[in-house]
Amino acid sequence: MTAQGERLPPPTVSLGPSTWLRENLFNSWYNAVLTVVLALILGWLAIRVGEWATTTARWGVVTANLRLFLIGLYPADQAGRVWLSLTALSALAGLSAAVWRGAAVRTLAFWLAAAQALLAGLAAVSELGLAVTFALLLNVAIAWTAFAVGLRLPVPRPALAIAWLAFVPVALVLLAGVGGPLPVVATNLWGGLLLTFLLAIVGIVLSFPFGVLLALGRRSDLPAIRLLSTAYIEIIRGVPLVTILFMAAVMLPLFLPGEIRVEHVVRAMAGITLFSAAYVAENVRGGLQAIPSGQVEAAHALGLNALQTNLYIVLPQALRSVIPANVGLFISLLKDTTLVTIGAGLLEILGIGRAVLAQSEWFGAQLEVYAFIAAVFFVMCYTMSQASYRLETALGVGQR
Amino acid sequence: MDDETIGADAIIVCRDVHKWFGKLHVLRGIDLTVRAGEVVVIFGASGSGKSTFIRTINRLEDHQRGQIFVDGIELTDDIRNVAAVRSEIGMVFQQFNLFPHLTALQNVTLGPIRVRKVPRQRAEQAAMELLERVGIPEQAHKYPAQLSGGQQQRVAIARALAMQPKIMLFDEPTSALDPEMISEVLDVMRELAGSGMTMLCVTHEMGFARAVANRMVFIDEGRIVEVGPPQQIFEAPQHERTRRFLSQILH
């Protein structure tokens, strides 16, 4: 019996591994049997996969074609330009991770550096050789240096934002070239992981604001805007992405005057962006509907007009609550970039994989190629979902 | 009846206000005049239209017939009139309606910074003074989810006061609170009334009404049944419905 007002410490529970095993896996006879059986099955699978991966697998298909997988048909002698844009990206990412201090930004920057380190290791055992290894490791070093610099020096935030905005056209010019000292590289030569990355980034960054505008338009009081937004969303959602890519590749030149040539890559980016925006719009609309009407009433009672109410009260709450849904959408978008192989005739990483397999010397090496591509996608998608999880925690999604 | 004569210091004038929700006739000819500095308590059964009525004063609900004047400005569909009226009225809701993604301080400073373009430093200073006035300056950097109901409602009152309104509307401010937190909110409202603010309160707190109200208005089925000072309403109600309602709530 405790005395009046006396507080006791909680009972101590031993949390050693043997206790955990006993309580979770072996707590009754049938659980124990299940545990043993599953352990045997998983162990056998692991051994078989491990055996295959280390002995009979022909990883040469990956290492011998690594440049194709990474940058597609981009000319090998110009590949240094790709590396240069990666360097700039790494530096900006490292700096942003220090200055913006968000958990999501740090996760993304960290994985950019880690992925380059992994690729550096892979390059060392491949046809690319140690030069590429050192180049990639140099990028990692630059990223960490930028991070350290950002922590110590006061970097003005507007300057960083302008640097990012300037990076986009600079990187595009660097990759595409303008002739003279920087030879033009036609965009249909861009391929592999470079193309996947580019299509995904552009698709995500452009479809998000467009989708938010569509969602607001669908809930607008003005009938014309509401009709246009609804029609756009329903038509796009009714059609597979492949057909949109086909139409973008074939029909876009028909609509534009003959002098304007739209690059294939731009058509693919347009198709992906237009497609994704409709889905983002529906996610955001769900978030907007979940905002209690009292929030808007309180905002109006304070004197905030419609724009201010949306900007400061409604959208911050709505967008915050649909982060899980939207990031899921973006992860799907990343994987849907594989469709440009069919729809737009470009060779992103999966298309390169199939082209590599068509070579006679690598005939039959499907498992190795697809395992590698799956691993690449897994690293990228897992990074995104981790960044999303940290962002949710930082913003208090589901807690306030 | 004094709500027929429009005095020079009448700050709210409602003439024959009707409102329909679709086919439902919710307000059936409300006539009311409120003078500056007056505290008016509106009470009635649920569904009687009392909340709808005070929401028409700051155009959270529109009215289909009749006229409403706030400080001389008529409430019409013209958004400039509506904006002008809303800048003079502060409202406190039953469900608090605090912005959950902002701290208490940010909730209070949002209006002044964005609507009145007050510089951030001055807005935060004024906000801290208001939070002190309602008794919770130490909660300034907490989010609404971390505050108790009584604290949230007091932040809501501070938020409304930050816009320096001439009129404060209260829509059942204590109905969603646990009993022990009701008195802390009523104390703030009492102090506000004592400082000369014009207040229109929809509430069931009869003790508060008796102590603080200048006039009480009984609304039933969309009509004003009886108006008078608390003394008259409690001790000598003139209508049967008023007597019946009071006997139901004063048990």
Interface residues (C-beta under 8 A of the other chain):
Chain A: P292 G294 Q295 E297 A298 A299 H300 A301 L302 G303 L304 N305 Q308 Y312 I313 P316 Q317 R320 L395 G396 Q399 R400
Chain B: N58 L60 A83 R86 S87 I89 G90 M91 F93 Q95 N97 L98 F99 P100 H101 L110 G111 R114 V115 Y143 P144 A145 Q146 A156 R159 A160 M163
